[in-house]
Amino acid sequence: MASTPARALVVLDLRNSHASLLQVSNEYLAVLEPPQFRRISVLLRGDLPAANSLQPDIPAERVLFLGFNKKMLCWRLRAAWRLRAICREERVDLVIAHRFKSHQVMGLLYLFYPHFTQLAVIHGLHQITSSWRKLFYKRMLSRATFVGVSRAVADDIRHSLNLPANSKSAEPPAQPGPGRVVTLHNVMDVATIASKLPSRDQARRQLGLGEEEIVFGHVGRLSKSKDQSTLLRAFAIVRRDIPGARLVIVGDGSKRNKLTALAEELGIATAVTFTGSLENAWQIMPAFDQFVLTSVHEGFGMVLIEAMIARVPLVVTNAGGIGEVVADCCPLCKPGDVEGVANEMLSIAGLSAEQKKQLGDRLFQRAETAFGRDGMRRRLNELVEQSLA
């Protein structure tokens, strides 16, 4: 009996300049495996790898770096035309596009090569607010399935496009197709990440932290939506009870100057370290005694899974998809509630070593069972097969 030929699929993402930006699209590639699929990863923007450099670890049979940048004239149209040749050569059946600019290129590609199924993955809340974006995505409804990375994101898509509410289940609907919105949580290769984590002492040496310090950690873009000002104010309260406590904030962004000024104003500047952006920030998670995320808007929160894999207790706010990530593993503070966040930080700090270990083990188990590859492999393959049917 002749074997069924592999279906060709393209996973389209914006750039290759930062490993964390590729993490999710790589997971899509990793679970859509040969011989059923022939995978092509296309990175639209970012520097082209040097000819003698090692190719990034992207799980695909073919990896293409188009090397466009936003200063190039009509770069989206030119990218779509390049993709047309690739799709014709490979006889592509499916394009999975991550983020808005990739969706734009996918939409233009359809004008030149209208022979593929489209999955548009949306990662954040409030991505479809402008009149232009609403018009663009409404035009896509007739030919694309929308994938929200959390129920909160999926509900936000439906609300923005005036679509009817759907089931609260994280599973894809029975017969997805154009105009449908489904939820598919992001995942990680939990076992591999766990095996590569440094020890607590190694991670602390990397950050210049003492072995006995009580360290609260945060990783995220320094922005209004992440609300690090609430974190700083809560930490100032914590310092009254734990004078030697330290806060490490990993990340950069438009609010950095305001946040450093706020730390000075609160009298905690010497106890707060702003590291700036760090590549593979998950590797320093074991340095933290607690991980604190005080977002007011959060589409999903991949950084929480990284902390959970490192078995670090969490203090989080009830924003967007955060509750879907942590489930019943920890309380949810009200966004902007400085005293509530501080009280939860102090509560965890007061636990015994055994209680903290049990909490960390519970968080790891949650990450492993809910956000490992096996569950996504089943759900995404089901979604793809039904979309291609």
N, C-alpha and C positions, 0 to 999 in steps of 0.2 A: 504494500500500500504506500502510495507516495505521501511524503510528509508535507504538512501545511507550511507554505513559505512564511518566513518571518515578516511581520509587519514593520515597516520603517516608521520611526517616530523621531521628531525633533523636540528637544527641550531647550527653550529659548530663554535666556536670561540676559541681564543688562551688561554686567561687567565682570572682569576677572581680576580686579585690582585688590580685592580683600577676600580672604578665604571664607569668612563668616557669611558673606553675601551669597556664596555658592553652596553653602551647606545644605539648604533645603532643596534646591534644584538637583543637587547631586543625589539626595535621598530618593527623589522621584526616579532618577536614572537607575539607582541601585536595585530598586524593587521591580522594575520592568525589565526582566532579564531575558537573555538568549536562552533557547533558540526561538522563543515565541516572538521576541522583538529584536529589531536591529536599531541600536540607539545612536543618535547623532546629537551631540551637545554643541550649541552655537552660542558664543558670547559676543554680544553686539559691540560693546565699548570697552575701553581700557587698553593698556599697552600690550602690544604683541609680545609674546615670549621671545627671548633671544634664541637664535638658531641653535645654540649649543646648550640651552638650558633644559632641565628636566621638565617634561610636561606635567602640569598639575594633576593630582590624583583624581581624575574625573572618570567615573565608571561608564564609559561609552566606547563603542567600536570606532567612532569617528569624532574628533574634537576640532572645532573650527573657531578661530579667533578673528573676527572681522575687523577689529581695530578702528572702528568709527569713534568720533568724539563729537560733543555737542556744538563745537565751533564749525564743523564741516557743513557746507551748504546742503540742505535737503538730505541729511544723513539717514533719516528713517526710510525715505523713498528709495534711496540707493541700497540700503540694507535689505529691503523687501525684494528688490530686483536681484540682488545676489542670492537671496534665499530661493527665489524662483528657480534658478538654475540648479541649486542643490536639490530642491524638492523634485524637479523633473528627473534628475539623474538617479536619485534614490527611490523614486516613486513613493514619496512620503504619504502615509495614511493619516497621521495625527501630529498636531503641534500643540505642545503644552508650554504656555508662555507665563512667565512670572513678572509681575510688576507692570505699571501702566505703560511705560515706553515700549516694553516688549509687546504689550497688547496692541499698541499703535502699529508696530511693524507687522504683527500678525494680521491685523485688519487690512493693511496695504497689500500684504502678500496675497490675500484672498482675491484681490482684483486681478492678479497675474496668474494665480494657480488655484482655482476654486475647487480643488479635488481633495481636500483634507478636512478632518474633524478637528474642532478647536476646543481646548480647555484653557480658560483664562483664570489663573490663580491670583487671588487678591489677599494680601498679607496684613493690611492694616485697617483700622476704623477710619471712617470719614474720608475715604479715597474718592468718592463720587459726589462731590458737593457742588462744583462749578457747573454752570449751564452747559459749557462745552463738553465736560466729561460725561454728564448725564446724557447728552445727545449722542456722544460716541458710543457709550455702552448700550444705550437703547437700540442703536443700529446693529450692535453685535448680537442682540437677543435672538435673532432669527437663525443664527448659525453657530453659536458658542454655548457651552456649558460653563457656568461660573463656579469656581471652587473657593469657598471661604475657609481660612485656616482655623477658624473657630466658629461656634454657633453665633457668637456675638458679631463676628465679621459677616457671616452669611445673612443674619437678620438685618445688619446695616446695609448690605447690598440690596436686599429686597425692599427695604424702606426707601432707599435712594432712588430705586427704579420703579417704585409703586407696584411691586409684585406682591401676590398673596403670600401670607405667612405659610411656612412649611412645618414639617415635623420637627420636634426638638431633638430627634436622634442624630448622633454624629455619623450614622451610616449613610451612604449614598441612597437616594430613592430607588425604587425597583426598576424604573425605566428612565434614566436620565437622558436628556437630549437638549437641543437648542432651547435657550430661554430658561433653563432650569438652574437653580442655585443649590449646591450641595455643600456639605461640611466635610472636610478631610483634615484632621489635625496634623500638624507638622510632627516629624519624628526624628530620632537620632539613632546612630549605631551605638547603643548604650554599652554593650560589652566592650567594644573597642575603646571608647572614650574612658570607661572605668579602668581599663588595663593600662592606659597611658597617663593616668593622673599621677603627679608627683606626691611625695609624702607631705604631711603638714609642715614639717621642718624645712623641707626643700622649697616649698612654695613661699614660706615666710622669709627665707633667706633671699629669694628672688626679689621680694618687695622691701627688704630691709627691715623686717619686723622682728621684735623680740619673741622668744618662745613663750613667755608668760603673759604677754599682753592679751587683753580681751579685744578682739578685732571684729568690727561690723563691716561688712563689705557690700558694695553696690557696683554693678556693671550696666552701663547704658549710655545712650546719647544724652548729652546735657541739654535738655530742651524743656519747653513748657509742659509737654505731655507726660514726661517722666517725673516732673514735680520733685526735683531733688531739694528744693527749699524746705518742703515738709520733712524730708529726711534729716537735713541739717538741724532744723528746729527741734525735732524729736531727739536727736543725738545730744543736743545741748542739755536737754532734760535728763537724759540717761547719765551724762557726765556728773551730775550732782550726786548720784548714788554710786557711780563707778568712776571715780576721778581719773583712773589710769586707762580708761577705755580709748580705743582708737577707731577712726572711721577711714576706710579706703574707698575712694570713688574712682572707678576705672571708666574712662570714656572722655569724649570731647564734644564740643558743640557750641551753639550760639550763646548759651547761658553761662559759660564758664566764668567770665569776669564777674558777673552778678553773683554767682554762687561763692566765689572766693571772697568777694566783698562781704557777703552775708556771714560767712564763717568768721571773718574778722569782727564784724559787728556783734556776733553772738559770743565772742571770746573763746572760740574753740579752734582757731586757725592752726595752732601748733599741734592739735590732735587730729587734724584732718589731712589726708594725703590725696591730692589730685594727681593721678598717674598719667593722664592723657590716654589716648587709645593704645591698646596693647593687642598685638596679633595673638590669636588663640587664647583669649582671656580665660577660657574655661580651665586652663592649666593652673591658674592661681586660685581657683575656688577652694582647695583644701586649706588655704591660709586663713580662711574666715571662720569665726565661731558662729556667726549668723550672716545670712544674706537678706538684705532689705530692699524691697521694690515698692516705691510709693507712687506709682503711676496714677494719673487721672484718666488716661486713655491707653489701652494696651490691646492690640489685636490678638495676640497669643501669649508671647513671653517665652521665647526659646531659652533665654538666659536662666529662667527658673528650672528648666529641665537639666541644664548644666549644673546648677547648684544641687539639685536633687540627686544627680548621679554621684556627686562628691559627698553626699550624705550631710549636707550643711542645713541646719534648721532655717526655716523661712519666716520672715515677717512681710506680709503683702497686703495690698489694698484690693478692694472689690471693684476692679475696673476692667471692663471689656472681657477678654477671654481668660483672665487670671484664675477665676474660680473654676473654670473647666480644667485648668492644668493641675491645680493643687487638690481639687475635690475636697474631701473631708480631712485632709492631712494637716491642716493648720487653719486657725481663724482668719477671717477676712476683715481688715480694718476699713473704715470709711475713708474714701479719698479725701485728703486734706486734713484729716483728724490727727493733729500733732500729738496730743496727749494719748490718744488711742494707740498710735504707733509706738510711742515711747513706752507705754505700759506693757505692750506685747514684747518689746525688746528686753525690758527688765524682767518680765515673767520667764522668758526663755533663759536669760542669763542666770536666773535663780534655780534652774533645774539641776539635779545631780548629774554626774558624768554618765551614769547608767541610763537615766531618763533621756538625756541628749542623744545617746547612742541609739536608743530605741526609736526616737523620733527620726533620726537620720536614716535608720534602716527602713522605716516605713515610707519615707520619701523616696528612697532608692527603689523600693518595690513598686511604688506608684509609677515612677519613670519607666521601669523595665516592662511592666505589664501594659501600660496605657500608651507609651510613646516609643516603643521599640519597633523594629522594622517588620516583624511578622504580621502584626495587625494591619499596618499600612499596605503590605504586599497584597494581602487578601482584598482589602477594600479598593485600592487603586486599580488592581487588575480587573476587578469586577466592574468598576466604573468605566475603565477604558473599553473593555469588551462590549459592554452595553451601549456605549457611545458609538462604537464602530459598527454595531450590528445594523 
